């Protein structure tokens, strides 16, 4: 076990450190030769789509584009390690649950379907036919189809997602909690109301001509490394890149392109952000409203001086509604509120506004640092307001750009994975497949957890993902899953969710994106949609990890055939035998996918229409709408501080660099200088002093909520970091148990993972606690800590 080290990282993002990290991962997974070949086939015309993030490719038909975390995702999926039935059934579920997430992932690829045996507390092999018969029997025994819950991960392909939503709706429910509920749901909700479409309006080509790029609450160096290529190019040609983030993130400061020989050999790098503003956690709405206030003040001054207007009056008059009331609200917002809640000085906000005013074309990007707050919808609409002021939507080099995570999370939603489907979609689906779809809205993620808590005997089916670990309020979520009659997980590897069993439980192993998928008519390809609405094919090149694996479309088809036998008019097995047939049906249901099979087989795929990018506003009033929102001063953090005299901090959860979503690749967070430890708490040095503590001390966290439930996360090491006072940061999932199930975004119900009111106290050991077991697990390094 390596020594824990915390040190300042002063190297650029990318560079030799990224290459070394990937090489270590490839050797760790036991695939040196195979790994290199597999990596070179990622995101290529005849290869597979990276199973990592949804950032698009500069040119899907050209050379390999290096991405450290994408390479780790590919290596992890292509691993030579196998989690065989012998390995899994050797241990009780109790013993497995005491191992770390890193250890579980490290056992390798699942090879056969497994069924939980409660009498022995072990998983044992089950045949595929028996598994589908069991699922069908339990589903058909439910008092109502609404007693079944069907979760979807963002790695699911378009074809699998379409079949999945069709099966579930033929079964009779719209219960579709999915990973969008936990990440960018506020983006879709906010933009749909404001501009008529819930997706970003820009393409990669827009980054080549933008004069300014605003980045809110996002860390591309870890979460979307390929985005750094676009930012590097924009910086080199002189575009302004303005970052708003509580933490100083290395990827937003400097980047060394691993594919640029000159930079690598000369140890050179490119500065990314021209300006970096460290807002308080949750302070983005106040910041953007302050910027708008500056723009409107500059416009008024220009009017009074007889100069050209700052705002785009023609665009506002022709394309927007509610401007006058919105502008009045902004001008009435007191500056002292803006400054207090943003955490910035007025000169800083003025500087950001001046950059916006001076830029002809502006792109605004954001990540989950914006979406996982109670006021996230309001914040996103304020960002859209800023863009509308100067006509920065619907023209080259400008527009909103929500940067989504999982590779096909946007495509899943396009395919109908949504708990609140539109009547028009249901009408078309019913017409094409000759059935009457259910009309009642279903459960989102928070609603599903609450429903499983409130009522026993539900069936929970997860198409990928790690629900038990990704969700908030860990203890309650685990209790909810254990309250089910049956839990089923489709997966490539063992994870924590498989160990939180209902009375009965199944693990169904599936093919990965990197693997060859052969069905009755031959090798198949699936399609995915990236963050910029490009749809392209993905064809695996590796032999399957086991001959007993099924593809996700085939798993859905066989489950549907077993469950709906005798009452479905859909020929499920015929569809799954040839994915072209699924795509033809998709084209019948969605007009934007007309001639799907022909368009998607063109190298690079095709772009889905985006009406807002055409300045065609599909809103109730056929206009882009300005939305007025006050700077919030009564959020949970305000309420918690009013009730306490001791310090109350605002905690934001985040990924480490050796992590993608809930998958832990290693124990290091290179860019933040933390090695060998995950239970760390990033904190301002002045806050450490006020607490009467010192760097390296171990502390416990307790979140504050008015539901009277005590939520604690124990034994975190204090790490001094450049973060605003009163703000903390820690990794998830270690701190997910601090997020109350009842704390979610207004309107969009996304858990507030980026703004958790907490108190910090010296660590005290708990008897028989899960935390006590966690710190003795194999992934933990020596307690010796070196601060360099």
DOPAKOL-214104 format. One record per residue (C-alpha): x, y, z. Coordinates in steps of 0.001 Angstrom, whole numbers, plus 500000, padded with zeros to 6 digits. Layout:
% DOPAKOL-214104
XYZ...
END
This chain:
% DOPAKOL-214104
500000500000500000501355503382498989501842506291501317499170508978501302500535512216499896498956515649499503501000518085497458500615521047495136500244519973491495501829522619489289501995520684486016499497521337483197496555519031482589497201516315480021500827515835479020503118513055480170501124512536483342498068511570481302500044509169479092501655507551482116498298507152483864496760505459480812499741503154480415499454502123484060495741501409483610496345499278480508498953497164482299496812496990485434493993495504483352496365492987481766495852494108478157499066495778476854498837494706473189495070494400473014494638497679474867496620499724472349494700498204469434491392498799471172492211502432471985493134503138468362489704501867467266487726504133469609485573506780467899486548505608464436484191504945461469484579501157461745485143501109465496483210501741468660482075504860470451483971505581473655481901504371476631482971507415478614481685510974478213479327512470475634481707515130474300481694514907470472484639514154468201486328516840466178486298514447463231484726511042463727486348509850460490489962510751461255492740509819463642492605508686467230491868511534469622493533511016472984491417511289476117492783510065479432489516509134481108488065507720477919491154505535477609490681504367481190487029503525480468488043501521477411490811499723479298488489498916482188485879497428479864488498495491477852490173494065480951491537490535480934490126489977484415486948487947484879484448488004487740483501484372487251480691482579489071483350480705491033484861483967492256481530485579493140479857482533494711482921481907496873481930484899499008478786485898500833477068489105499796477803490381503301481543489863502744481409491399499264479550494426500608482440495086503005484881495461500087485542498790498426484003499937495175487521499883493702487924496228494679484547495249493229485321496945489922488764495348489894487430491781489766486785492220486068484024491364483647480953489373484659480595486172482656477254484517483510473813485424484876473660485091488652470774484713491124470886485661494776470236482833497227469097484364500492469542481115502442473303481057501791473711484821501254475529484036498003475011484474494284474745481326492187474520480660488437471147480800486718470400480059483069469221482927480891465841481308480189465214480807483900466170484412484623463720485779482064460984483453483295461547484699486859461394488348485784458228487715483784456602485850486665457367488592489192456311491423486872453050489752485917452236489054489565452263492752490477448983494352491460449692497147488960452309497776486249453119500946488207454616498726490916457557498105488584460407500621488232462780500642485244466044502574485598468272503517482645471971504327482521473421506810480022475595504116478459472570502368476950472488502624473142469664504197471148468508500783469969468430499273473461466774502378474936464070502404472271463232498724472782463352499204476543460895502100476641458630500254474191458573497131476371457946499091479567455089501049478005453553497908476516453835496439480009451861499447481197453913502106483016455973505270482503458209504615485530461511505645483958463937507047486518467247507573484721470621509168485172469361512418483579467273512901486725470526513159488676472544515375486334471187517593483535467428517429484103467453521149485024469149521960481707466396520346479695463615521844481810465071525360481833465953525547478138462740523916476932460757526706478557463152529440477466464057528502473876461843525519473036464488522791473022466177521024475942469521520521474201472484522732473473472398524648470203476112524647469305478389522376467294482138521889467636482597524188464640481123527008466714484065526746469124486356527567466186484805531012465661483536532029469106485012535257470474484362534260474083483578530987475857482024531152479314482424528018481453480214527632484519480536524902487152482481522472485014485820520646485242486632519434481714490161518315482625488696515371484540485150514972483275485441515815479556489164515827478684488580515993474919486936519395475418490369520744476334491353520380472684488667522882471646489553525222474503493255525028473679492614525925470037490294528784471019492853530143473464495635530003470877493631532056468380492881534686471010489361533891472157488534534844475736487810531873477980486167532869481249485770530235483967483424530461486934484094527761489517484618527589493295487779525458492976490841526225490899490823523288488488494067522531486645492363521682483369490894525179483235494292526747483841496870525005481633496785522109479157499546520142477461498176518290474457499441514660474507499055514550470722501141517645470066504758516594469609506125520120470010504365520698473338505310517278474664508998517314473729509464520987474663507422520581477859505215523466476754501579524092477546498710526398476654496945528691479100493217527992478982491263530550481019491942534198480326489967535001483482489063532749486406486394533789488920486008531705492057482339532103492860480887530751496073479168527388495785475726528210494395476738531782493547476468531500489769472943532914489482473979536027491391477112536305489250475280536074485935472535538419487077475252540866488093476803540554484627473411541263483048473008544264485336476352545567484054475279545014480438472016546885480979473824549723482772476288549962479863473391549985477421471700552813479315474951554786479330475327554237475585471796555514475022472446558619477077475661559301475171473956558792471813476134555787471015475265552379469531473195550197471821474913547358473703471965544969473597470614543569470313467298545432470076466311543936466725466824540379467967465005541080471213462048542670469435461731540001466756462561536833468694461911537291472400459218537961474983459175539422478511462261541576478086460920544745479734459747543040482931462939541003483036465147544102482650463221545909485376463757542986487731467494542944487041467905546676487579465994546430490863468292543722492266470531545362494917474232545181494254474979544234497848472857541085497442474578540222494154478041540612495650477286538796498911475677535808497198478154535533494309481238535805496504482858538109493933483821541767493967481970544212491769485093544811489680485272541092488922481667540959487765482226544094485702485296542482484121483280539408483135480519541619481723483032543696479730484386540542478118480844539530477186480070542996475790483289543041473769482717539626472217480688539381469044479972535663469454479649533944472832479195530310473892478107529489477454478983526012478758477967524460482051478164521205483945476785519697487123478277522473489203475249524380487911472576521687487685472804520100491143471404522984493189467955523870494456467929526948492192469548525244489184466669525874486750466698529581487591470485529706487162470360528088483716467581530408482594469703533343483783472582532079481614470171531851478668468981535403479474472575536595479201472912535017475767469592536424474543470606539993475439472972540201472480471440537632470147473920534912471070471640532024470103471023530835466567474164532044464830477699530685464293480029530798467268477310531365469843474788529539471982474160527486475109476206524301475595475196522052478509478020519505478721476487516149479539478265513182481069477577509598480026478102508739476373474436508358475394472525510041478196471139512543475676470235509793473201468331507812475816466078510790476460465612511302472717464512507665472436461729508168474994463372507335478323461343509898480228458824509613483031456712512466481603456253511600477915454407513994475649450953512988474365452180513366470778454996510870471343452649508371473004450161508752470160452816507968467549454289505069469552450860503522469987450058503950466319453294502339465096453134499375467494449336499030467751448810499351471497447510501911473975450458503439475898449902504447479532449248508164479993449997508623483681453350510236484511455818507847486126458498508082488791461720510008488425464732508940490516463706510690493737460116509534493299461207505949492657463286505797495837460437507248497868457943504818496332460164501824497131460520503100500689456796503598501119455606500304499664457179496855499681457152494208496941458004496410493989460209495153491140463283497265490344465065496717487009468239498642486131469541498819482583473149499471483561474512501976486040475099501729489768471846503023491237472586502318494902475819504319494741474891507113492322471762508202494176471399510522497195470606509636500800472509506348500644471017504697503715467447505410502619468168504330499034469631501029500215466619500458502430464341501194499471466041498603497257466006496017500025462254496602500337461694495271496817460421491823495896462967491603493061465962493681491987467598493096488598470770494711487269472154494556483729475899495160484004479365494470482674481073494417486095480236493823489720479227496946491610477707498071494902474110497949493646474327494181493099474913493746496819471857495732497922469377492977497177465627492741497241464132489514498507465207488105495156467963489504492967469515488898489550472692490099487834472484489932484033475862490343482274475879492182478957478220492977476117480269496166476365480595498864473724484048497550472776482836494025471954481603492355468792477827491903468835476687489044466599472984488338466191471029486102463822471712488300460779475392488866461582477532491511463323475574494488464622476241498155465310474427500398467751474002504164467586474581506916470135473897510654470325476555512958471726476129516245473610475813518177470358473121515974468817475399514098466420474207510504465943476709507891464797477314504141464837479407502107467243480757498655466383482851496661468837486097495017467784486948492745470733485774489201471292483117489109474034484412488615477572482298485461477766480208483363475403477350483702477902476903487456477452473867488959475739473566492386474164471330494936475821468810494888472922468616491099473176468163491211476961465245493615476500463751491537473683463885488280475605462501489904478747459665491453476728458888488208474894458680486336478202456697488989480062454250489988477310453751486539475830450338486264474213449439489963474593452025491931472591451767492426468838455468493277468655457804490591467305460551491186469824462974488495468705462664489529465064463581493103465980466579492040468082467895489776465338468835492802463196469320496267464671468510497842461285464938496732461981464955498589465298466270501704463562463518501463460939460957501486463748462698504423465400462346506270462085458625505549462071458177507031465538460507510063465321460391512382462309463959513582462954465162510013462378463633509620458922465852507414456749467800506569459908469687503567458547470999505404455504472034508564457353473727506885460299475875504690458041477581507696456503480968508038458258480511510458461130476738509986461198474284512895461066473082515852463086469607515989464583467667519151463870467793521779466614465002524305466153466484526900468514469690526970466462467461528018463536465785530692465669462566528722465422461219528885468976459007525885469777457489527456472877453878528235473749454239531839472534456625530988469654459266533239471189462455532839473179461514533835476699463384535969479207462800534689482735463159536906485788464514535288488966465536536934492239468954536172493633468046533494496206468654534383499824466650531641501532468311528456500303468998525527502656472475526919503335470990530272504437468438528560506647471051526313508237473365529228509011470550531210510591469872528351513013473496527892514150476108530039515808478976527679514910480289527557511307478036525924508721479685525055505427478314524491501919479615521154500618479815520250496949480484516665495862482727515929492879484745513266491089488402512536491608490603512340488529490822508536488762487049508220488587484214508343486085480770508667487630480702505903490270483525503870488683486792504188490622489858503556488454492436504314491123493183506116494371494827509261492978493501512707492134496540513917490257495402517415489309494389518242492884497584516726494293495972513965496355497468510478496158496482507258497901493345508553499633489711509307498774488300510344502145489518513934501916487845517282502561489028520296500547488810523441502685490105527014502821493089527442505177491345530237507096488391527948507769490779525305509119492172527893511512488712529038512611487806525437513414490892525231515593492259522375513509495213521764511240495902520265507846495825516466507996493344516273510878490544513722510525487011515073510789483393513945510560480667515672508569477000516000509446474458517462507040471702519732508275468107519138507257464786519812508941463568516204508545465196515229511886467259512430510297470923512370511320473199511932508307476919511631508898479978510846506833482929509939509021486698510206508930487758512681506258491212514217506115491452518015505944493238519195502791494039522888502411492824524067499012492136527222497029488377527364497577486206530255498876485655530501502600482580528679503825482775526194500955483913522576501057484433519873498455484643516091498774484315513089496493481182511172495762479941508538496415481635508819499824479471511828500717476218510901498936474695509775502220474722513435503338472235514504500625468646514351501922466213512656499572463944515661500065466586518137498862466300518579495111466135521223492386462975523252492079460927522037489082463527519468487924463968517381491137467691516764490646469404515979493989471311518980495365474679517238495364476585520491494897475112522375497849474813520450501115474787522408504391477171520620506776478982521046510048482532519800510596483642518180513844486692516219515043486506512575514064485143510095516560485184506390515767481850504575515577481269501104516883480477498625514096479842501427511626480204501044507897482718503883508051484887501947510492484927499022508105485573501293505145488798502738506499490278499279506990489482498100503467492260497087501063492093500310499033493127502446502006496766503347502265498841503761505406497598506316507898500872508162507496500216511376505583502870513468503901501988517067503045504448518303500479
END
